[in-house]
């Protein structure tokens, strides 16, 4: 599988408020780690069983991460860099995850703590990509982006980090692209569970 990671901490890069809710108040964070029965509230999980299973695995007791946000969609708009897949269709998803260990995912008020938290996220991204690059060749790709997160707690906000996990599957029709995405998503889940067992991060 093609896999890579990036550190995106620039002023224009995406950030996450955790927990989050949209400005219209219609969508909001659902704590699946502590309330797995609420997965039915995640519209994308109900539409895509592959994503639902991935969310279950990511929020299981054995997982070192928990999910914050997700989406999945099909497209026929491929970039020139994706010509290598010789495909006309792509199915893609993203899942935002944070470490369940609060000390790892966010800083204290000390700047030194923030500097200590970033290497843990970078190590997680690097190790995850290493594992994904070892799996059998599939028409799929993964990208892990480390980004800035603002954790709301006790009436205040603490700065930390989160990871966005992008998974794409390619094919010559929508069905094969989705099938390849589903395989890649399962491989991503297996790799994260392997890292969780070894205590990386």
ChimeraX attribute file (.defattr): number of C-alpha atoms within 10 A of each C-alpha:
attribute: neighborCount
match mode: 1-to-1
recipient: residues
	/A:1	19
	/A:2	17
	/A:3	19
	/A:4	18
	/A:5	22
	/A:6	15
	/A:7	16
	/A:8	15
	/A:9	15
	/A:10	10
	/A:11	8
	/A:12	7
	/A:13	10
	/A:14	14
	/A:15	17
	/A:16	19
	/A:17	16
	/A:18	18
	/A:19	16
	/A:20	16
	/A:21	13
	/A:22	9
	/A:23	8
	/A:24	7
	/A:25	7
	/A:26	7
	/A:27	13
	/A:28	16
	/A:29	16
	/A:30	19
	/A:31	16
	/A:32	20
	/A:33	22
	/A:34	12
	/A:35	10
	/A:36	14
	/A:37	11
	/A:38	12
	/A:39	18
	/A:40	11
	/A:41	14
	/A:42	19
	/A:43	13
	/A:44	18
	/A:45	20
	/A:46	13
	/A:47	11
	/A:48	15
	/A:49	12
	/A:50	18
	/A:51	23
	/A:52	18
	/A:53	15
	/A:54	21
	/A:55	25
	/A:56	20
	/A:57	21
	/A:58	23
	/A:59	23
	/A:60	17
	/A:61	13
	/A:62	12
	/A:63	21
	/A:64	23
	/A:65	25
	/A:66	24
	/A:67	25
	/A:68	25
	/A:69	19
	/A:70	19
	/A:71	16
	/A:72	17
	/A:73	13
	/A:74	17
	/A:75	13
	/A:76	15
	/A:77	10
	/A:78	14
	/A:79	7
	/A:80	7
	/A:81	7
	/A:82	14
	/A:83	10
	/A:84	8
	/A:85	18
	/A:86	11
	/A:87	18
	/A:88	17
	/A:89	21
	/A:90	28
	/A:91	25
	/A:92	22
	/A:93	20
	/A:94	21
	/A:95	21
	/A:96	21
	/A:97	22
	/A:98	22
	/A:99	21
	/A:100	16
	/A:101	12
	/A:102	11
	/A:103	13
	/A:104	20
	/A:105	24
	/A:106	25
	/A:107	21
	/A:108	13
	/A:109	11
	/A:110	8
	/A:111	10
	/A:112	10
	/A:113	15
	/A:114	19
	/A:115	13
	/A:116	15
	/A:117	19
	/A:118	23
	/A:119	13
	/A:120	17
	/A:121	25
	/A:122	20
	/A:123	13
	/A:124	23
	/A:125	25
	/A:126	16
	/A:127	18
	/A:128	24
	/A:129	21
	/A:130	15
	/A:131	18
	/A:132	23
	/A:133	16
	/A:134	11
	/A:135	14
	/A:136	8
	/A:137	10
	/A:138	15
	/A:139	21
	/A:140	24
	/A:141	23
	/A:142	25
	/A:143	21
	/A:144	24
	/A:145	21
	/A:146	25
	/A:147	22
	/A:148	23
	/A:149	23
	/A:150	19
	/A:151	21
	/A:152	14
	/A:153	10
	/A:154	7
	/A:155	5
	/A:156	8
	/A:157	14
	/A:158	16
	/A:159	17
	/A:160	25
	/A:161	26
	/A:162	26
	/A:163	31
	/A:164	24
	/A:165	20
	/A:166	23
	/A:167	26
	/A:168	26
	/A:169	29
	/A:170	30
	/A:171	22
	/A:172	14
	/A:173	14
	/A:174	17
	/A:175	15
	/A:176	18
	/A:177	24
	/A:178	23
	/A:179	16
	/A:180	22
	/A:181	28
	/A:182	24
	/A:183	18
	/A:184	23
	/A:185	27
	/A:186	17
	/A:187	19
	/A:188	22
	/A:189	19
	/A:190	17
	/A:191	19
	/A:192	24
	/A:193	20
	/A:194	17
	/A:195	18
	/A:196	16
	/A:197	12
	/A:198	10
	/A:199	11
	/A:200	16
	/A:201	21
